[in-house]
Amino acid sequence: MGGSLSAENLTQLALDVFQESWYCPRTTFRARMNNAAKLYTFLSNHCPALSQLWLMVETEVPPMESRSSKHLLRMLDVSDGFMDLDLRVKCAPGLSDGQKDVQRVYLQLQLRDIKEYTEMIAGDFSRFLNTKESVLWPSPGEVTLEYWKTRRPATALMCFITKYESGRDIYPCKVEHSGTSPWLWVPTLGVNIACHKDANPLHKYKGLAQIFDGEPW
């Protein structure tokens, strides 16, 4: 019991940077780049085993599910957006058609914000690594540049993997009742996303380029 976790042994790390308000559109460009530079430099110096960095881009804080469901927690990589995901909007029972339309419009606004956050993070990361000298933020040293050659931050949302048998008591009115197929429940967005058993989301259009354009599988 007890003890501490060494940063040297971390292989995966999820940071809720937006809720801390130090890396979001509300901060100035200079402050944002300074914080990004400090983060990426710190990780390169203290987390040699790190293979995955998740930067959470929740547009609002979702209610925490029960403790008994924590083993179902997953990270949904949204770096490439949602365009070809099998995404199902879950409306609360009893909503009128007008209220459902409002919910769908709000979802589109959330997806737009997430896209903007993702582009901002990717742009700042590239700018940090490719700017040799800057008076606005600390430039990366050789150790940091070498470290990030094989790593990239991924923007992500918190979600839970469910299926009808195991999820119905934890996720009333939220789980797709379609046999035993697994789904990702995304509390922030109020949607289900079809996924494989390993929690990787299904891509509706995956394979079309290979079938019709001769792209390699």
Backbone bond lengths (Angstrom), bond angles and torsions (degrees), N, CA, C in turn:
res aa  C-N    CA-C-N  psi(-1)  N-CA   C-N-CA  omega(-1)  CA-C   N-CA-C  phi
1 M - - - 1.461 - - 1.530 109.77 -
2 G 1.316 116.02 154.09 1.455 118.83 177.20 1.511 111.68 78.85
3 G 1.314 116.07 -157.57 1.452 120.92 -179.05 1.510 111.34 92.07
4 S 1.320 115.91 -177.30 1.459 121.08 -178.14 1.519 109.52 -137.33
5 L 1.314 116.19 161.77 1.450 122.63 180.00 1.518 109.26 -105.66
6 S 1.322 116.07 124.48 1.458 120.61 179.87 1.523 110.03 -81.66
7 A 1.336 116.30 136.37 1.464 120.75 177.83 1.523 111.17 -62.59
8 E 1.327 116.93 -25.51 1.459 120.62 -178.80 1.523 112.20 -64.96
9 N 1.335 116.84 -23.60 1.460 120.62 -176.14 1.527 113.49 -97.39
10 L 1.321 117.75 -2.85 1.462 120.42 -178.51 1.524 110.47 -67.68
11 T 1.327 116.32 129.52 1.460 120.78 175.46 1.529 111.93 -108.37
12 Q 1.338 117.04 -27.05 1.457 121.63 176.57 1.522 109.02 -135.12
13 L 1.330 116.04 141.63 1.459 120.22 -177.30 1.521 109.26 -144.76
14 A 1.339 116.19 129.08 1.466 122.09 175.97 1.517 108.56 -114.43
15 L 1.327 116.70 126.22 1.460 122.02 -178.65 1.523 109.98 -119.88
16 D 1.322 115.28 128.11 1.465 121.07 178.38 1.522 108.22 -88.67
17 V 1.315 116.58 69.29 1.463 121.21 -170.27 1.523 113.01 -69.38
18 F 1.310 117.54 -29.70 1.460 119.46 -176.92 1.519 111.69 -73.25
19 Q 1.325 117.19 -37.53 1.456 119.36 179.83 1.522 111.30 -68.73
20 E 1.318 117.18 -23.31 1.461 120.80 176.02 1.530 111.40 -80.14
21 S 1.327 116.49 -9.48 1.475 123.34 175.26 1.525 114.13 64.64
22 W 1.331 118.09 14.70 1.460 118.35 178.88 1.522 111.69 -98.45
23 Y 1.321 117.61 -8.83 1.459 120.29 -179.66 1.527 108.54 -140.16
24 C 1.293 116.49 72.10 1.455 120.44 -177.71 1.525 109.31 -151.24
25 P 1.322 118.00 168.65 1.469 120.40 -176.74 1.522 114.23 -60.35
26 R 1.311 117.61 -18.68 1.466 119.42 -178.69 1.522 112.36 -74.38
27 T 1.326 117.53 -19.19 1.460 120.42 178.88 1.526 109.73 -85.40
28 T 1.318 116.42 158.57 1.462 120.23 177.50 1.524 109.81 -71.78
29 F 1.313 116.38 159.54 1.461 121.15 179.91 1.525 110.88 -58.04
30 R 1.314 116.71 -44.23 1.463 120.28 -178.09 1.526 111.06 -63.78
31 A 1.331 117.29 -45.27 1.467 120.43 -179.95 1.520 110.42 -64.46
32 R 1.326 116.52 -40.25 1.460 120.58 -179.40 1.517 111.13 -64.03
33 M 1.331 117.60 -45.07 1.453 121.10 -179.75 1.519 111.54 -68.47
34 N 1.316 117.60 -35.58 1.462 120.64 175.46 1.518 110.87 -60.99
35 N 1.323 116.30 -44.83 1.462 120.37 -179.65 1.523 111.60 -67.44
36 A 1.339 116.50 -39.26 1.459 119.92 177.15 1.525 110.62 -63.17
37 A 1.328 116.90 -43.83 1.464 121.28 179.53 1.524 111.05 -61.34
38 K 1.327 116.63 -42.79 1.466 120.56 179.23 1.525 110.82 -63.95
39 L 1.342 116.39 -42.41 1.466 120.22 -179.24 1.519 111.12 -63.17
40 Y 1.329 117.63 -52.93 1.462 120.60 -175.70 1.526 111.86 -67.16
41 T 1.322 117.46 -33.48 1.466 120.29 177.12 1.519 110.57 -70.12
42 F 1.329 117.15 -43.06 1.468 120.72 179.29 1.525 110.54 -60.37
43 L 1.317 117.43 -46.53 1.462 120.25 -178.58 1.523 111.24 -63.30
44 S 1.323 117.35 -39.38 1.468 119.93 -179.91 1.522 111.78 -66.62
45 N 1.322 117.17 -27.71 1.466 120.99 -178.59 1.522 113.41 -88.97
46 H 1.335 117.47 -26.61 1.461 119.83 -170.30 1.528 114.97 -122.01
47 C 1.329 118.87 -8.10 1.469 120.51 -176.82 1.531 110.42 -127.88
48 P 1.329 117.73 68.86 1.467 120.47 -175.79 1.522 113.89 -64.96
49 A 1.338 117.97 -25.83 1.465 120.84 -176.42 1.522 113.01 -89.79
50 L 1.319 117.40 -3.42 1.463 120.90 -175.02 1.532 111.19 -62.93
51 S 1.327 115.55 126.56 1.464 120.04 177.68 1.523 112.27 -114.85
52 Q 1.333 117.40 -19.63 1.463 120.26 -178.88 1.521 110.83 -141.68
53 L 1.322 115.74 123.83 1.461 122.13 175.19 1.521 108.43 -115.24
54 W 1.334 115.33 117.89 1.461 120.74 176.29 1.527 108.63 -101.40
55 L 1.315 117.36 129.91 1.458 122.21 171.94 1.523 106.99 -110.41
56 M 1.323 115.65 109.58 1.455 121.25 -174.62 1.524 110.42 -71.83
57 V 1.306 116.62 133.91 1.464 121.36 -178.83 1.531 110.04 -122.28
58 E 1.318 115.87 45.10 1.459 119.93 176.90 1.527 109.02 -61.68
59 T 1.333 116.83 131.37 1.459 120.04 177.57 1.521 111.39 -81.98
60 E 1.316 116.05 -13.56 1.457 122.01 172.77 1.515 107.02 -158.08
61 V 1.322 117.72 161.00 1.459 120.93 -177.86 1.519 108.88 -80.60
62 P 1.346 118.95 115.55 1.456 120.19 179.42 1.518 110.57 -75.13
63 P 1.334 117.89 151.44 1.459 119.43 175.92 1.520 110.29 -64.72
64 M 1.309 116.90 135.23 1.460 120.66 -179.41 1.520 109.90 -71.52
65 E 1.320 115.62 131.12 1.451 120.19 178.72 1.529 109.59 -73.48
66 S 1.316 116.40 174.11 1.458 120.66 -176.26 1.520 110.97 -64.18
67 R 1.330 115.61 156.87 1.467 120.61 -179.89 1.525 111.31 -58.56
68 S 1.333 116.43 -32.64 1.459 119.74 -177.11 1.527 112.45 -67.75
69 S 1.331 117.85 -11.40 1.462 120.50 -178.52 1.522 112.97 -103.94
70 K 1.328 118.11 3.01 1.463 120.11 -175.72 1.524 112.65 -63.23
71 H 1.343 116.68 -27.39 1.463 118.57 179.67 1.532 111.39 -70.77
72 L 1.328 117.17 -11.77 1.458 121.45 178.31 1.526 112.82 -92.42
73 L 1.329 116.30 -2.26 1.463 120.97 -177.01 1.529 110.95 -65.72
74 R 1.320 115.88 133.43 1.459 122.45 177.37 1.529 109.36 -137.39
75 M 1.330 115.86 163.54 1.452 121.92 174.19 1.532 108.61 -107.05
76 L 1.312 116.28 128.13 1.460 121.48 179.00 1.525 109.01 -100.93
77 D 1.323 116.35 112.38 1.461 121.76 178.95 1.531 109.13 -71.01
78 V 1.330 116.29 118.55 1.470 120.17 -179.51 1.530 111.07 -114.35
79 S 1.326 116.27 20.96 1.468 120.45 -178.88 1.524 111.98 -58.94
80 D 1.339 116.75 -32.11 1.463 121.05 -179.00 1.521 112.76 -100.49
81 G 1.324 117.33 9.97 1.454 120.43 177.26 1.517 113.56 82.64
82 F 1.341 115.59 -164.70 1.466 122.27 -173.90 1.526 112.47 -120.85
83 M 1.323 117.96 7.87 1.456 120.77 -167.04 1.525 113.76 -54.82
84 D 1.330 118.88 -43.59 1.462 119.20 -174.74 1.523 113.02 -111.63
85 L 1.330 117.27 20.37 1.460 120.16 176.54 1.525 109.97 -84.82
86 D 1.338 115.89 148.39 1.466 121.58 177.73 1.520 107.62 -83.05
87 L 1.315 115.30 83.45 1.465 122.74 -171.17 1.525 109.69 -102.44
88 R 1.345 116.46 129.81 1.464 121.77 -178.63 1.524 110.03 -120.64
89 V 1.322 116.11 119.90 1.465 120.66 177.25 1.518 108.93 -73.10
90 K 1.328 117.05 133.57 1.462 121.96 179.32 1.523 109.36 -110.89
91 C 1.315 115.45 106.25 1.463 120.67 179.12 1.524 110.07 -90.10
92 A 1.309 116.55 143.19 1.460 120.95 178.50 1.523 109.70 -64.94
93 P 1.337 117.38 145.97 1.469 120.49 178.97 1.525 111.52 -58.84
94 G 1.320 116.13 140.97 1.458 120.46 174.88 1.512 115.60 91.07
95 L 1.334 118.36 -1.94 1.463 119.91 180.00 1.528 110.60 -72.97
96 S 1.314 115.56 143.03 1.462 120.23 175.19 1.524 109.27 -75.64
97 D 1.329 116.54 167.17 1.462 120.14 178.63 1.530 110.75 -60.11
98 G 1.339 116.52 -38.64 1.460 120.04 178.67 1.510 112.24 -63.83
99 Q 1.334 116.60 -41.10 1.464 120.77 178.63 1.525 111.10 -66.41
100 K 1.335 116.25 -36.70 1.464 119.90 177.12 1.528 110.73 -65.29
101 D 1.332 116.02 -38.53 1.468 119.65 177.80 1.527 110.73 -63.13
102 V 1.333 116.40 -41.45 1.466 120.76 178.08 1.522 110.18 -61.73
103 Q 1.338 116.92 -41.37 1.462 120.88 179.65 1.524 110.50 -63.00
104 R 1.321 116.77 -40.67 1.468 120.10 -179.74 1.530 111.33 -68.06
105 V 1.331 116.45 -38.34 1.465 119.98 176.95 1.525 110.26 -63.46
106 Y 1.339 116.03 -42.33 1.464 120.31 179.05 1.525 110.48 -62.97
107 L 1.331 116.44 -38.82 1.461 120.10 177.30 1.523 110.45 -60.96
108 Q 1.319 117.53 -43.38 1.461 120.53 179.36 1.524 111.31 -61.73
109 L 1.331 116.92 -37.60 1.463 120.45 177.20 1.527 110.70 -65.73
110 Q 1.338 116.57 -39.97 1.464 120.15 177.21 1.525 110.82 -63.02
111 L 1.328 116.83 -44.49 1.460 120.58 179.88 1.526 110.98 -62.79
112 R 1.328 116.49 -37.39 1.464 120.14 177.33 1.525 110.65 -63.98
113 D 1.347 116.49 -44.03 1.463 120.02 179.14 1.520 111.21 -62.37
114 I 1.332 116.48 -42.43 1.462 120.62 179.87 1.527 110.18 -62.50
115 K 1.318 116.70 -40.84 1.475 120.83 177.61 1.524 110.33 -61.03
116 E 1.328 117.32 -43.20 1.461 120.83 179.51 1.523 111.05 -65.46
117 Y 1.332 117.51 -41.10 1.464 120.85 178.52 1.525 110.41 -63.10
118 T 1.339 115.63 -42.92 1.462 120.35 -179.41 1.524 111.04 -61.64
119 E 1.318 116.34 -44.50 1.468 120.45 179.11 1.524 111.08 -65.29
120 M 1.326 116.97 -36.19 1.455 120.99 179.31 1.529 110.67 -65.57
121 I 1.325 117.04 -45.82 1.465 121.18 -179.65 1.528 110.54 -63.49
122 A 1.333 116.85 -45.66 1.466 120.32 179.46 1.524 110.95 -63.03
123 G 1.321 116.69 -40.82 1.460 120.36 179.49 1.517 112.44 -66.21
124 D 1.326 116.78 -42.73 1.465 120.49 179.41 1.527 111.25 -65.59
125 F 1.333 116.17 -39.34 1.464 120.27 179.46 1.528 110.12 -62.74
126 S 1.326 116.83 -47.06 1.465 121.17 178.76 1.527 111.01 -63.61
127 R 1.311 116.11 -41.37 1.471 120.75 -179.73 1.528 110.75 -63.28
128 F 1.324 116.57 -41.59 1.464 121.08 179.84 1.525 111.09 -62.31
129 L 1.333 117.06 -44.55 1.464 120.54 -176.16 1.526 112.91 -75.84
130 N 1.321 117.52 -28.18 1.466 120.36 -172.14 1.519 114.85 -104.45
131 T 1.309 118.02 1.41 1.459 121.35 175.68 1.526 108.68 -97.40
132 K 1.317 116.87 110.34 1.461 120.37 -174.84 1.524 112.16 -67.82
133 E 1.311 116.64 -40.27 1.456 120.09 179.21 1.524 109.34 -140.35
134 S 1.319 115.01 138.53 1.461 119.74 177.98 1.517 109.36 -149.77
135 V 1.319 115.06 141.33 1.467 119.42 176.60 1.524 110.06 -88.95
136 L 1.335 116.51 -5.93 1.464 120.30 -175.94 1.521 113.26 -93.04
137 W 1.345 117.28 -27.35 1.465 120.34 -179.13 1.523 109.58 -152.09
138 P 1.348 117.36 158.36 1.468 120.76 -179.48 1.527 111.36 -65.01
139 S 1.304 117.34 131.20 1.459 121.30 177.99 1.527 110.00 -77.01
140 P 1.341 117.81 147.95 1.466 120.09 -179.59 1.521 111.92 -72.77
141 G 1.336 116.27 142.83 1.451 121.00 174.51 1.515 110.81 -84.57
142 E 1.315 116.78 179.21 1.459 121.26 -177.63 1.526 111.94 -62.29
143 V 1.339 116.76 -38.76 1.469 120.41 179.89 1.526 110.42 -61.60
144 T 1.318 115.90 -44.07 1.465 120.48 -179.53 1.525 111.38 -66.57
145 L 1.331 117.16 -42.81 1.459 120.77 178.90 1.523 111.28 -61.45
146 E 1.322 116.90 -43.14 1.461 121.16 179.76 1.525 110.60 -65.52
147 Y 1.314 116.44 -41.02 1.471 122.59 -178.75 1.528 111.20 -59.39
148 W 1.337 117.14 -45.15 1.459 120.93 -173.96 1.522 113.59 -86.37
149 K 1.337 117.82 4.06 1.459 120.00 173.54 1.521 111.54 -64.93
150 T 1.320 116.93 -30.83 1.465 121.44 -175.21 1.523 112.78 -112.03
151 R 1.318 117.61 13.48 1.466 121.10 -178.36 1.523 109.50 -139.52
152 R 1.310 115.00 153.63 1.455 121.09 174.13 1.525 108.33 -145.89
153 P 1.339 117.72 140.44 1.459 118.95 173.36 1.524 109.41 -70.04
154 A 1.313 116.32 142.53 1.463 121.42 177.94 1.522 109.13 -117.38
155 T 1.319 116.73 131.36 1.461 119.32 174.57 1.524 108.56 -78.21
156 A 1.325 115.96 141.59 1.460 119.23 -172.37 1.522 111.75 -149.01
157 L 1.333 114.60 160.25 1.457 123.33 172.01 1.520 108.64 -120.02
158 M 1.315 116.12 148.94 1.454 120.44 174.47 1.522 108.95 -76.49
159 C 1.331 116.61 137.07 1.458 120.17 176.90 1.526 109.07 -148.40
160 F 1.317 115.59 174.58 1.458 122.03 179.45 1.515 108.62 -130.09
161 I 1.341 116.94 135.02 1.455 120.47 176.38 1.524 108.02 -87.35
162 T 1.321 116.08 133.20 1.461 120.74 -176.09 1.516 109.77 -139.75
163 K 1.307 115.07 164.84 1.455 121.50 164.08 1.526 106.38 -149.43
164 Y 1.294 117.15 167.42 1.458 120.57 -169.71 1.520 112.71 -55.62
165 E 1.351 117.84 -47.48 1.459 119.48 -175.18 1.524 112.52 -64.69
166 S 1.336 117.08 -44.48 1.462 119.52 -173.87 1.514 112.94 -90.77
167 G 1.338 117.01 -18.31 1.444 118.47 -172.32 1.506 116.58 -103.14
168 R 1.326 118.60 -10.26 1.461 118.42 -168.84 1.518 112.76 -66.67
169 D 1.340 117.76 -31.30 1.464 119.27 -179.61 1.524 111.70 -79.91
170 I 1.328 116.67 -25.88 1.458 120.67 -178.33 1.519 110.95 -89.04
171 Y 1.314 116.77 -32.58 1.456 121.15 -173.57 1.528 111.44 -123.46
172 P 1.332 119.62 62.55 1.454 120.36 179.22 1.523 111.07 -59.97
173 C 1.327 115.88 133.20 1.471 123.04 177.75 1.526 112.88 65.79
174 K 1.314 118.04 12.94 1.459 119.35 -178.29 1.532 112.52 -116.99
175 V 1.327 117.38 -21.30 1.456 120.38 -171.86 1.519 110.40 -96.41
176 E 1.316 116.64 134.40 1.452 120.57 175.39 1.526 108.84 -65.45
177 H 1.324 117.57 123.60 1.456 121.63 -179.04 1.529 108.88 -90.56
178 S 1.305 115.98 75.25 1.466 120.87 -177.33 1.518 109.32 -129.16
179 G 1.320 115.69 76.47 1.450 120.22 -179.92 1.510 111.32 65.16
180 T 1.326 116.38 -133.94 1.462 120.58 -178.48 1.522 111.61 -111.73
181 S 1.326 118.02 15.97 1.460 120.61 -179.30 1.523 110.49 -63.93
182 P 1.330 117.73 135.46 1.462 119.99 178.64 1.520 111.03 -77.09
183 W 1.325 115.00 152.24 1.456 122.24 177.41 1.515 109.17 -138.54
184 L 1.307 115.56 152.80 1.458 121.17 171.03 1.518 108.05 -99.71
185 W 1.327 115.89 123.58 1.465 120.58 175.04 1.525 107.25 -97.18
186 V 1.342 117.45 122.51 1.463 123.19 -177.89 1.526 108.24 -108.25
187 P 1.340 118.51 98.18 1.473 121.02 -174.41 1.521 114.12 -58.46
188 T 1.337 117.42 -40.59 1.459 120.64 -177.96 1.524 112.21 -57.83
189 L 1.333 116.40 -39.85 1.459 121.29 -176.12 1.519 113.08 -96.26
190 G 1.331 117.30 -17.27 1.453 120.25 -176.73 1.517 112.37 67.83
191 V 1.345 116.73 41.01 1.460 120.72 -177.86 1.524 110.39 -133.09
192 N 1.335 114.97 157.62 1.453 122.75 168.25 1.516 108.56 -103.65
193 I 1.325 116.56 145.93 1.460 121.96 175.86 1.519 107.81 -130.32
194 A 1.323 116.94 124.72 1.457 120.71 178.50 1.523 109.75 -62.70
195 C 1.331 116.38 141.63 1.468 119.55 -177.43 1.521 110.81 -146.85
196 H 1.318 115.30 167.79 1.455 122.20 173.06 1.527 109.12 -80.03
197 K 1.311 116.50 173.16 1.463 120.53 -178.97 1.522 112.30 -63.64
198 D 1.338 117.32 -25.39 1.466 120.33 179.22 1.527 112.02 -87.26
199 A 1.340 116.88 8.37 1.472 124.74 176.85 1.521 113.44 81.19
200 N 1.325 118.78 0.10 1.458 119.36 173.58 1.525 108.99 -71.50
201 P 1.334 117.97 128.88 1.465 119.53 -176.07 1.520 112.51 -66.78
202 L 1.334 115.16 148.15 1.456 120.88 175.05 1.524 109.44 -74.93
203 H 1.313 116.01 139.03 1.461 121.45 176.12 1.528 108.03 -106.97
204 K 1.323 115.98 118.61 1.460 120.55 -174.10 1.519 112.45 -62.52
205 Y 1.336 116.97 -31.99 1.460 119.73 -173.56 1.525 112.57 -108.03
206 K 1.316 117.21 9.58 1.462 119.63 -179.90 1.526 109.61 -64.60
207 G 1.284 116.28 130.01 1.453 120.84 178.91 1.517 113.83 103.18
208 L 1.340 117.97 -16.36 1.459 119.54 -178.18 1.528 111.79 -65.27
209 A 1.339 115.95 -40.68 1.467 118.99 179.11 1.524 110.74 -65.61
210 Q 1.342 116.42 -34.90 1.460 120.14 179.19 1.536 110.87 -70.50
211 I 1.346 115.42 -38.91 1.460 119.97 -176.66 1.527 111.52 -73.01
212 F 1.341 116.53 -45.71 1.461 120.15 -171.46 1.526 114.20 -99.18
213 D 1.324 117.69 -26.70 1.463 120.40 -175.43 1.522 113.73 -109.59
214 G 1.330 116.92 -1.26 1.452 119.71 178.28 1.508 115.24 74.33
215 E 1.351 116.77 17.56 1.460 119.86 178.18 1.531 109.67 -67.94
216 P 1.354 117.88 149.16 1.474 120.11 178.61 1.519 111.60 -67.17
217 W 1.321 116.99 146.01 1.470 122.20 178.08 1.505 109.43 -78.12
